[in-house]
Amino acid sequence: MRNTLHSMPKVELHTHIDCSLDFKTASLLQPGMSFAEYKEAFVGPEKCKDLVQFLQCIDPALALMQTRLALQVSVDGLIRQLAADNVLYAEIRFAPHLHTQNGLRPEEVVETVLAQMFESSEREGIYCRLILCTLRDFNKEQSYEVTDLVARYQTQGVVALDLAADEANFPLDEHIAAFRRANTLGLNTIAHAGEARGADSVLETLENLGVSRIGHGVRSVEDPRVLERVVKEGIHLEVCPTCNIQTDIFPELKDHSLVQLKQAGVKFSLNTDARATTGVSLTEEYERVAHTFDWTEQDLLTSSRMALDASFAPDDVKQSIQEKLEVFEAASVE
């Protein structure tokens, strides 16, 4: 099944640029680095004590990603990984304000990433779009700035506003106004929730931010009322199983809430979240889930279908990817 899963066309909605520097990319940014040094700096421990420790593992990558060239190399490296995974459509994300330490303005950061995203994705023959993140520890003005960036570049490849980072220690308060502005402007909105905190985090996110997708959301199962609301409102959960184990939301993959989500009728997709920090490709993510839960190729194709449906891709792109998924399915049945 491994070869089949590798060749299976895939859709990925949740992967962070700054968490996805593979050895080749990191070596270009820091020449002379050994693989052992790379693993020590860029790959997180198999089990972090919490999300905060996991987020600290990203600091070495951020330190390198402060110039136009570094951003170009990083984006190109991620899209090369996506292509190797046979991902046909991806939405990649990052927080522009984290890349301004050497004097780049947020607008310059976004424009650099967009230009490289289109150049690399055209070369690799895949479709990519960009999501901009504000962070839990940002203040109200910073969240407004990110919202304005999404609005400014929404016709140039940016498709959504996301809220990410330390969910457990920073409340929503500073971000509600920015998300209301985004929703008023008709922008797509997403937020990380139900990861470091429980179902209550998902509920407050739905009630205050007006999102159509939630990053993770895997702890929705802790409250039947929240789970019912997620199903009723058709909220898509971007599930990242390996990362959830690494951040110690669940002890092992067999303990993950995926089966409960599936049985409840939740719309969800499988994603890597942080390809370098977790040390996992999307193909490997599929393999682990298939092995642990005895899922079939059809189950995994359904993940990509649900991802495609929930994506912010243009209709013509959705149709093209859907046709490729159908061709693969038909060939695998024969």
N, C-alpha and C positions, 0 to 999 in steps of 0.2 A: 504493500500500500504506500510505502514511502515515496517511490518514484512517481506514483500517481498523484500524491499530495503535492509534490514539488511542481509537477506540470499543471496542476489544477489552477485555472484562472482565479484570481483573488481580488477582493476589494478591502482596503484598509482605511479606516476613518480616524484612528487615534494613534499617532506616533509623533513624538517630539524631536525636533531637529537637534537640539542641544543634548539630548540623551542618546543619540544614535551615531556617534562617531566611532566607526569601526577602526581596526588597527591600521588599515591602509590610509584612511583619512587622517587619523591622529598622527601618523608618521610623517605625512606631508606637512602638517602644521608644526610638528616638533621633531625635526630630523634627528636620527640617531637613537630614537627610543627603541628599547627592546620590547619584545612581546610581553615579557614578565613585568616590565615597568608599565606597559599599557594596561595590563590586567589589574595591576595594583591601583592605578590612578582612575581608570575609566569604568571598570566593571565592579558593580556593587557586590557585597557579600551575599551569599545565598539566602541568608535570613537577616534582615535588618530589624532593629528593635521596634521601629515605627516608621511612619512616612517621613518624619523630619530627618532621620538618619539617611534614608534613601535619597532625599532631595540634596543632601550635602555631597553625595557622590557625583553630582553634576558640576560642582565648582571647577574641577580641572578643565572640563570642556569649555565652560563659559570663559575662563581665563584666556583661552586660545582664540575664542570667536569674537574678537573685538576690532577686526579690520574687514574691509570689503573683500579682500582676497580670502581671508579665513572663512568668511560667510559663504563665499562662492564654493570653496573646497568642501565645506561641510554639507551644503545642500546637494552638491554633485555626488558626494559619497552616499548620502541617504538614498537618492534616487537610483543610484547604481545598485544599492542593496534591494530596493523595491523591485527593480527589474529582474534581479537574480531570483527573487521570490515568486516571479510571475504575477506580481500585482499589476492589474490593468488600470486601476483607478485608485488614487490615494489622496487623502487630505492630510497634509503635514502641518505642524503647528509650532509656534514659538512665541516668546514674549519679546518684542522689539526693544523695550527699554533695558533689557539685560545686556545689550550689545552696544552700549553707548559710552563705555568707560574710557575709550581712547578718542572721544570727540565726535564720533558719528552721530548725526541726528536721527531720531526714530524714523523719519521719512526716508532717509538715505539707507537705513538698515532694511526697511521693507522693500524699497525699490531694488536693492541689490539682490535680496532673496528672491523676489519675483522674477527678475530677469534670468537668474541662474536656474530657477525652477523650470521655466519654460524652455530654456536652451537644453538642459539635461533631459527633461521628459520627452522633448521632441526627438532627441538622439536615441533614447531608449525605447521610444514607441509606446509610452504610457501617458495617461492623463493625470495631471496633478493640480490641486488647488491649495490655497493657503488659508490657514486659520490664525488669527492674532489673539494672543492671550494677555489678559490682565491677570494680576496675581493677588491672592488673598491678603498679602502684607502691603499691597499698594494702597495709597490713599485715594480719596474721591477724585481729585484732580487728575491723577495718573490714569484711573479707569476711564475718565472722560476722554483723555488723550488717545487711549487705545481705541475707544469707540469711534472717535473722529477719524482715526486712521483706517478703520474698517470701512467707514462711510466713504472716505476719500478714494480708496482703492478697490471698491466693490465691483467696478467694471473692468478691473485690470488683473483679476485672479484671486483676490481676497474674498472669501465666501462667508466668514462668520467671526463672531466675537466669542471668546471662551474665557472662563474664570478657572484658574488653576492654582496649584501650590498647597500651602499648609491649611487644609480644611479644619483640622482639629483645634487650632489655636487662634484662628482669626475669623471673626464673624462676617456675615454678609453686608453689614451696615454700610460700609464705605462704597459698595458696588451697586446697590439697588438703583440709585438714580441713573447711573451710566447705562445699566441694562434697560431701564425704562426708556431712556433716550434712544437706544438701539432699536428697541421694539417699535417705538413711535416712528422711527425712520424706515421701518420695514426690513431691518437687517436680521440675518439669522443669528441665533444665540444658543450657546452651549455652556454647560458648567460642570466641573468636577464635583461630585457629591457622592455620599454613600460609600465612601472608601475608608478614610481615617476616622470618620464618624458614621453613626448608624442611620437608620431609616428616617430619623427626624431631620437629618441634613438634606435628604432627598425631598422631603415634604416642604421644608422652608424654601428650597431652591425652586421648586415648582410654583410655589405660591408667590414668590417675590421677584423671580427673574424672567419668567415667561419663556423658558427654553423648550426646544423641541427634541433635544438630545442631552443625555447626561453621560459624562465621562465616568466610567465605572458603574456606580449605582447598585453594586452587587449586594449591598446590605439592605436593600429594599425589602428583602424577604423577612427581615426581622419584625416587620409590622404588616400584617395582612391588609390593613386599610391602605397603606402606602403602596403596597404591591398591586392592589386592585386599581388604584388610581393610575399608576404607571401603565397598566394594561388598558384601562378605559380610555386614557388620553393618547394612547399610541406613542408614548415616549420611548425613543430608541436608546438602549443602553450600550455604550461602547465598552465592552468587557475586555479586560487585559489579564487573563488568568495567571500567567507566570509572575507578572509584577505583583498581583494580589497576594501571592504566596511569599514573595520576597519581602513585601512590606508587612508581613505577618497578620494580614486580615484573616487568613485561613491557615491552619497548621500545615496542611498538605493539599495537593490538587484534588485529591479524592474528597476533601471536605468543602470544596468550593460550592457556591450556590447555583452554579450553572444549571444543574438538573432541575432545581426548583424553579428557576426562571423560565426554563424551557417548558416545564409542565404547566406553569401558570399562564403561558401564552404571551410572555413578554417578547417584544421585538428587541433583538440584540445582535451584536456582531463580535467576532473574535479579533483582537488587535494585539500588537506588541507593546505599545506605550513607549518603551525605552529600549531600543534594540541593543545599545551598548551596555547600559547599566544593568539590564537583566540578562544580557548575553543570549538573546533568543531571536530567531527569525520568525516570520509568520508561518512558514512551512513547519518549523519545529513546534510552534504554538499549536498548529493543527494536529500534528502527530501526538503531542502530549494529551490533548483533549480527547482525541479519537481512542488512544490507548487506555486512558483512565476511565472513560465513560462508555466505551464501546460504541462510539458514534460512527456512523457510516459516511461514505463520500457525500451522500445526499444531505445529511445533516450539515456537513461543512459547506457544501454549495449553498445551502439555505442561509448560512451565516453571511456569505457574500451577497446573496440576493437581498437580504434585509438591510445590509450595509448600503447597497446601491440605492434601494428605495429611500433610505433615510439621508442619503448624501445630498450635497448641495450642487451636484453636477448639473449642467444644462441637460435638457430633455434629449437632445440628439446624442450626447455622450452616454447618457443612461441607456438609450436604445441600443447603441453600438455594443456596450459592455454586456447588456442582457443577451444579445444575440450570441456573443462569444461564450457566455456561460451555458446557453442552451446547446451550442455545438459540442462543447465538452461533455455535457451530460448525455447527449445522444450517443456520442462515440463511446462513452464508458459503459453504456447499457448494452451496446452491441457485442 
